[in-house]
Structure formats: C-alpha cells, structure tokens
Amino acid sequence: MVVTKSAMNELRTHLAFTQLRFHCSKQQGHTFHVTTAANSSGEAVVQYFSGQTDVMPASCDSFMRMENDNSRLAQVCDQWGVQNGVYKVGKWSADVFANNEQKLYNRAAFVAASYHWILGVYNSRWDCDDTEVGVSSGDFWKVLCSLGIILDFGDCESRTLVICTSIVFLCMFTF
C-alpha cells in the first residue's frame, strides 16, 4: 500500500510537513538518500509531490544529499526528468506523471535509461540509482516527511540547544 498524491495533499493539510526524504539502497548497488532543501526550491518539490501544484520543480538546489548517499543520480540533477518529450531538463519527475497519483513512486527522480527512483507498486520495476537490475534481500525504499524542526533552548544555566526533527514514514518497502 502506498500514499497517493491526493492522500499526500490531505496529509499536508493536517500535518503541514516541510520536507520530503527519499531513501533507497540496494545490496548490489548504490544508496540514493536525499532530503528536500529547507528553501523555496525544496518547498516547490513538497508542493509538487503533495498535489498542491502540477508545475514540475527544478531538481538542482532543491535537495541535500544525506551523509550516506553515494548515488550517481544525486550527482547529475541537471539531467533529471522529461518535459514535453525533452529529456534531461533538470526537473523532478516527468510531465506525463504531473497530474498522476503515482508520481511519488514512479520516476520521482531519474535520468532516462540510466538511474531511476522507481518503487514497483505500479509496475514490476524496483530501481534505486540503476535501471532494471532486480532486487536482493536487504534492499529497501523509504519515503519520509519531516514535520519541521523544533528548537528547545533548554535552561539558561546549561546554555544547551536541542534540535529535534519529527519524521513520519509515508511508506517503506524492504526485500
């Protein structure tokens, strides 16, 4: 079971999440692990995948690579996407999915014929920084949303600053 675009839209009205995280890893390949940036470019990605807009957001400068990301996909954001039949347009997703319930899972990020983010819930493909390699035990895909950062300044004597981020799993698939 997956969270559809319309469900994401509904979820955002109740939880007001500010970031999305895409995380997949294959035992025989790389790890794609990015989170949308805490800026207007990252917000455009959240709005796109939560169904608030069908305008495909620019990919570069809209995400941050997490520490364990070693993907080729995250390194070539200027080559992502397809729009009006033109590939490598530097955007998230593909315009054929812009008004589609599956855009979060089917090529949310991809370079045509090279590196893909595909969760095989709508087809039989499970791509993680690869294309049609297959799956092994231990491979996984996660989509998470962040509810924002809560700052707790502690007490004046200890002068501590605690930063907490609330994370909600939207879906997780493990083999």
N, C-alpha and C positions, 0 to 999 in steps of 0.2 A: 504494500500500500504506500502511496506517495502523496505529498501535499501538492495539489494542483494550483495553478495561477489564481483562480478565484478563491481558493482556500487561503492562499498566501495573502491576498488582499484583505480578506476577513480577519486573518490573524493579525495583520499590521494595524487594523483599526482598534484591536483590543490590547495588543502588547507594545505597539509603537517601537518595534526593533529598528536599530540604526545601522546594522551591518550584517552582511552575509559572509559565511565562510564555506569554501569548497575544499574538501579534503578527500583525496583518494590515494591509494597506494597498491601497487602490485608487487608480489614477491619477485617476479621476473623482470620488473621494470623500474620506473621512477615513481616518485611521490609528487603529486600536484597538491599544493596546500597554500591557498591564498585567502585573504580576507579583504573585503571591500574597504577602501580608504575612508577615513573619517573626514571627508571633504565633500564638496558638491559633486565631484565625479563619482565618488563612491555612493552617494545618495541617489544619483541617477540610475545606478545599477540596481540598488534596492527597489526603487520605484518601478523599474522595468520588470524585474522578476516577481514583484508582488502585484503586478497587474494595474498599477496606477497610471502607467503610460505604455504605449507601444513604440515609442521612439527608442531605437537601439542606441545604447550608450557607448561612448568611446571606451576602449579597453585600457589603453596605456594611461597611467596616472590615476586609475580608478581602483587599484588594489595594491596590497602589500604582500610580498612573499613572506611566508612564515619561515621560521628557522630551519625546519626540516625539508623545505621544498627544494627539490633538485631536478625539477621538471624542465623539459625543453620548451613546453607550452608557455610557461610564465616568462620565458626569456624573449619570446617573439610576439609580444602583444600587438605590435603593429601589423601582424599578418593574420590576426583573428578575423573570423566572421565572413558573411556573404550578404550583400545587399544589391538588389536589382540585377541579380545574375553576375555581379562582380565579386570575386573572391579576394581575400586578404585586404579588407577595408579598415582594419583596426577597430573593430567593434565587437561587443559581446553578441553571441548568438547568430541567428540567420533570420532575415526578414520573413522567410516562409513560416517561421515559428513565432513571429512577433505577437500575434493575437491567438496564440495556441496554448492550451493547458499544459503541454509537455516541455515548454521552452527551458525550464529549470533543469531538466534531466537529459534532454536530447540536444547535444552540442551547445551547451551554455557557453562554453569556451572551446574553440577549435581552430586549427589550421587545416584547411582542406587536404585530405589524403595523407596527412602526416601525424598530427597529435590531436586527440579529442578528449572531451569530458562527456561520456555517454553512460547513463545508467540504463541498463537493458530492460526497464519496466515497460516500455512501449515497443521494444523490438528485442532481438536476442543479442545485441551488442553490449559489451561491458568494457568500454575503453577508458583508460587512465593514462594520459600522456603517451598514447600509442594509437594504433588503428587495427582493430580486429585481431588481437593477439590471443584472446581467450583468457580464462580465469584460472587461478590456482587457490588452494587452501590458504587462508590468511589474507587474501585480497579484500579491500574494503572501499566503500564510498560513503561519504557523510556530507550532509548539507546542514549547516547550523546557522542560527541567527543570534545576534548579540542584542541584548536589551539596553545596552549603554554602559557607561562607566559610572560607578558610584564612588565618590570621594568621601572618605571618612578621615577627618583631620586628627582624630584621636584626642588626647588631652594636651593641655598646654605644657605640662611638665615634661612629657616624653617627646614632644615635638615629632610625633610619628604621622606618617601619611599612609593610609591603606587604600589601595586601588583594587576594586573588585569589578569583574565583568560577569554579568549574568548571561549564560549561554543556554540556548534551547535547541535540542536536536529536532530538526524537521524530518529527517529520515536517515537511516543507516542501513547499509547492506554489507554483509560480510560473507565470504565464502570459506 
